Amino acid sequence: MPALFTVQIDSFRKINKIANAWSTEDYHALMEMMGLDDGLEGMDAAELREMCMMSLNDLEADEAAKVVLTHLFADELANDELTAGKIEQLSHDISDDRLWEEYSDCLYHERFFSAYALLREAFNGIFAQPTGVEFIVNVRAGDIEDMAIFDESPCASMVRLLAGGLSDNALLHRLYDEQIKGQQFPQAPGIVWKLQQLADDGLTRQFSVVSSSFWFESFGQIDEFEASSHADVIDEEE
């Protein structure tokens, strides 16, 4: 039986980039892809980042997008989940579309968000400004054992809980109602991009959530709500 919680939105703000989304290793990889990795030794992180941004800006917008997307989706390319042709197509679409919201697989949304943030800065515009949200939630349970769901499957449990604060016709319900009510929620990490537990006082836990405004913009006008949630059911090996 799903557990019932009281959820308080402690703080809420809109964001257009995710802190520390791009690392020194990422900038090195981008420079290598552009054939500009010679002479980077000894360059500090800020200088490397600036050099990378300038190098991207020297390319045509679609070529820069292709470099960034090829890096971000290297694993999918290696596993044939995406093709070089698809990346080529997306690199042309990205300047006109809002792929962090519109791409069919939400598990790619966070990376598209970070791609837009980097490319928009490198080109001083051209690319749409990504729209995200970061908020703090205090979750209170009636029984301390109910909190175990956030240890068992944190993302899935949190998305189900937050869905309870949205109207029944919200897009999240329309697209993922079956997973919200069901035993497995594989798309949950594509909806809640960053989830960090900040405090645990037994019956109350505090979490930081980063996501797209596409899903949770309405929480800017919500202070508190009650909702139920449950963890994913782990399939036992036969």
C-alpha positions as CSV (number, residue, x, y, z in Angstrom):
1,M,0.0,0.0,0.0
2,P,1.5,3.4,-0.9
3,A,2.7,5.5,2.0
4,L,1.2,9.0,2.6
5,F,3.5,12.0,3.0
6,T,3.3,15.7,3.7
7,V,5.5,17.7,1.3
8,Q,6.6,21.2,1.8
9,I,8.3,23.3,-0.9
10,D,10.9,25.1,1.1
11,S,12.5,27.1,-1.7
12,F,12.1,27.3,-5.5
13,R,14.1,29.0,-8.2
14,K,14.4,28.8,-12.0
15,I,17.8,27.9,-13.5
16,N,19.3,27.9,-17.0
17,K,22.3,25.8,-16.2
18,I,23.3,23.0,-13.8
19,A,26.2,23.7,-11.5
20,N,29.3,21.6,-12.3
21,A,27.6,20.0,-15.3
22,W,30.9,20.5,-17.3
23,S,34.2,19.3,-15.9
24,T,37.8,19.9,-16.9
25,E,37.8,16.4,-18.4
26,D,34.8,17.4,-20.6
27,Y,36.5,20.5,-21.9
28,H,39.7,18.4,-22.7
29,A,37.5,15.9,-24.6
30,L,35.8,18.6,-26.6
31,M,39.1,20.2,-27.5
32,E,40.5,16.8,-28.6
33,M,37.5,16.3,-30.8
34,M,38.2,19.7,-32.4
35,G,41.8,18.7,-32.9
36,L,43.0,21.5,-30.6
37,D,44.3,19.5,-27.6
38,D,48.0,20.3,-28.1
39,G,49.6,22.7,-25.7
40,L,46.8,22.4,-23.0
41,E,49.2,21.1,-20.4
42,G,49.6,23.5,-17.4
43,M,46.5,25.5,-18.4
44,D,44.2,26.1,-15.4
45,A,40.5,25.1,-15.4
46,A,39.3,28.6,-16.1
47,E,41.7,29.1,-19.0
48,L,40.8,25.7,-20.5
49,R,37.1,26.5,-20.3
50,E,37.6,29.9,-22.0
51,M,39.7,28.3,-24.7
52,C,37.1,25.7,-25.3
53,M,34.3,28.2,-25.6
54,M,36.3,30.3,-28.1
55,S,37.1,27.2,-30.1
56,L,33.4,26.2,-30.3
57,N,32.5,29.7,-31.4
58,D,35.0,29.5,-34.2
59,L,32.9,26.7,-35.7
60,E,29.5,27.0,-37.5
61,A,26.7,26.6,-34.9
62,D,25.6,23.2,-36.2
63,E,29.3,21.9,-36.2
64,A,29.8,23.1,-32.6
65,A,26.5,21.4,-31.7
66,K,27.7,18.2,-33.4
67,V,30.9,18.2,-31.3
68,V,29.0,18.8,-28.1
69,L,26.3,16.2,-28.8
70,T,28.8,13.6,-30.0
71,H,30.7,14.0,-26.6
72,L,27.5,13.9,-24.5
73,F,26.1,10.8,-26.2
74,A,29.3,8.9,-26.7
75,D,28.0,5.8,-24.9
76,E,24.8,5.7,-26.9
77,L,26.8,6.0,-30.1
78,A,29.1,3.2,-29.0
79,N,26.1,1.0,-28.2
80,D,24.3,1.8,-31.4
81,E,21.4,3.4,-29.5
82,L,22.1,6.6,-31.5
83,T,23.7,6.8,-34.9
84,A,26.1,9.3,-36.3
85,G,23.4,10.3,-38.8
86,K,21.0,11.0,-35.9
87,I,23.6,13.2,-34.1
88,E,24.0,15.0,-37.4
89,Q,20.3,15.6,-37.6
90,L,20.0,16.7,-34.0
91,S,22.9,19.2,-34.5
92,H,20.9,20.9,-37.1
93,D,17.6,20.7,-35.2
94,I,19.0,22.0,-31.9
95,S,19.1,25.7,-32.7
96,D,15.3,25.7,-33.6
97,D,13.9,23.1,-31.1
98,R,13.8,22.8,-27.4
99,L,15.2,19.3,-27.2
100,W,15.6,19.3,-23.4
101,E,11.7,19.3,-23.4
102,E,10.7,17.9,-26.8
103,Y,13.0,14.9,-27.4
104,S,10.9,11.7,-27.2
105,D,13.2,9.9,-24.7
106,C,13.3,12.0,-21.5
107,L,16.4,10.1,-20.3
108,Y,18.3,12.4,-22.7
109,H,16.8,15.6,-21.5
110,E,19.3,16.5,-18.9
111,R,22.2,16.2,-21.4
112,F,20.4,18.3,-23.9
113,F,19.8,20.9,-21.2
114,S,23.5,21.1,-20.5
115,A,24.3,21.2,-24.3
116,Y,22.0,24.2,-24.7
117,A,23.6,26.0,-21.7
118,L,27.1,25.5,-23.1
119,L,26.3,26.4,-26.7
120,R,24.2,29.4,-25.8
121,E,27.1,30.8,-23.8
122,A,29.7,30.0,-26.5
123,F,27.6,31.7,-29.2
124,N,26.1,34.5,-27.0
125,G,22.6,33.5,-28.0
126,I,21.5,31.7,-31.2
127,F,20.5,28.6,-29.1
128,A,17.4,28.8,-26.9
129,Q,18.0,29.4,-23.2
130,P,17.2,26.2,-21.4
131,T,14.6,26.4,-18.6
132,G,15.1,24.4,-15.5
133,V,14.1,24.5,-11.8
134,E,15.8,23.8,-8.5
135,F,13.9,23.4,-5.3
136,I,14.1,22.1,-1.8
137,V,11.4,19.8,-0.5
138,N,10.8,18.7,3.1
139,V,9.1,15.3,3.2
140,R,7.3,14.2,6.4
141,A,6.0,10.7,7.0
142,G,3.6,9.3,9.6
143,D,5.8,6.3,10.1
144,I,9.6,6.2,9.9
145,E,9.5,2.9,8.0
146,D,7.7,4.7,5.2
147,M,10.9,6.6,4.5
148,A,12.6,3.5,3.3
149,I,11.2,4.0,-0.2
150,F,13.7,6.9,-0.7
151,D,16.5,4.4,0.0
152,E,15.2,1.7,-2.2
153,S,14.5,3.7,-5.4
154,P,15.0,7.4,-4.6
155,C,14.3,8.8,-8.1
156,A,11.2,6.8,-8.8
157,S,9.8,7.4,-5.3
158,M,10.4,11.1,-5.6
159,V,8.8,11.5,-9.0
160,R,5.7,9.6,-7.8
161,L,5.6,11.8,-4.7
162,L,6.0,15.1,-6.7
163,A,3.4,14.0,-9.2
164,G,0.9,13.9,-6.3
165,G,1.3,17.7,-6.0
166,L,0.3,18.3,-9.7
167,S,-3.1,18.5,-11.2
168,D,-4.6,15.3,-12.6
169,N,-4.3,16.7,-16.2
170,A,-0.6,17.7,-15.7
171,L,1.7,16.6,-18.5
172,L,3.6,14.3,-16.2
173,H,0.4,12.3,-15.4
174,R,-0.7,12.2,-19.1
175,L,2.6,10.8,-20.2
176,Y,3.7,8.6,-17.3
177,D,0.5,7.7,-15.4
178,E,1.1,4.0,-15.9
179,Q,4.7,4.2,-14.5
180,I,3.6,6.5,-11.6
181,K,1.0,4.0,-10.5
182,G,2.9,0.9,-11.5
183,Q,5.8,-1.2,-10.1
184,Q,8.6,0.1,-12.3
185,F,9.5,3.7,-13.3
186,P,12.5,3.5,-15.6
187,Q,12.0,7.0,-16.9
188,A,12.2,8.6,-13.5
189,P,15.9,9.7,-13.8
190,G,14.9,11.6,-17.0
191,I,12.4,13.6,-15.0
192,V,14.3,14.3,-11.8
193,W,17.8,15.0,-13.0
194,K,19.5,15.6,-9.7
195,L,18.3,14.4,-6.3
196,Q,20.3,14.9,-3.2
197,Q,19.2,14.2,0.4
198,L,20.2,17.1,2.5
199,A,18.9,16.1,6.0
200,D,17.3,13.2,7.8
201,D,15.5,13.7,11.0
202,G,13.7,10.4,11.2
203,L,10.2,11.3,10.3
204,T,11.3,14.2,8.1
205,R,13.8,14.3,5.3
206,Q,15.0,17.2,3.1
207,F,15.9,16.9,-0.5
208,S,17.3,19.1,-3.3
209,V,15.7,18.5,-6.7
210,V,16.9,19.7,-10.1
211,S,14.6,19.2,-13.1
212,S,13.0,20.8,-16.1
213,S,10.5,23.6,-15.7
214,F,8.6,21.5,-18.2
215,W,7.5,19.2,-15.4
216,F,7.5,21.2,-12.2
217,E,7.2,24.9,-12.9
218,S,3.9,25.0,-11.0
219,F,5.7,24.3,-7.7
220,G,6.7,27.9,-7.7
221,Q,3.2,28.6,-6.6
222,I,2.7,25.6,-4.2
223,D,3.7,25.7,-0.6
224,E,2.5,22.3,0.7
225,F,0.6,19.2,-0.3
226,E,-0.1,15.7,0.7
227,A,0.7,12.8,-1.6
228,S,1.4,9.1,-1.6
229,S,4.4,7.3,-3.2
230,H,5.9,3.9,-3.4
231,A,9.2,2.4,-4.4
232,D,9.9,0.3,-7.5
233,V,9.4,-3.4,-7.1
234,I,12.6,-5.3,-7.6
235,D,12.3,-8.2,-10.0
236,E,13.5,-11.4,-8.3
237,E,15.8,-13.6,-10.4
238,E,14.2,-16.8,-11.4
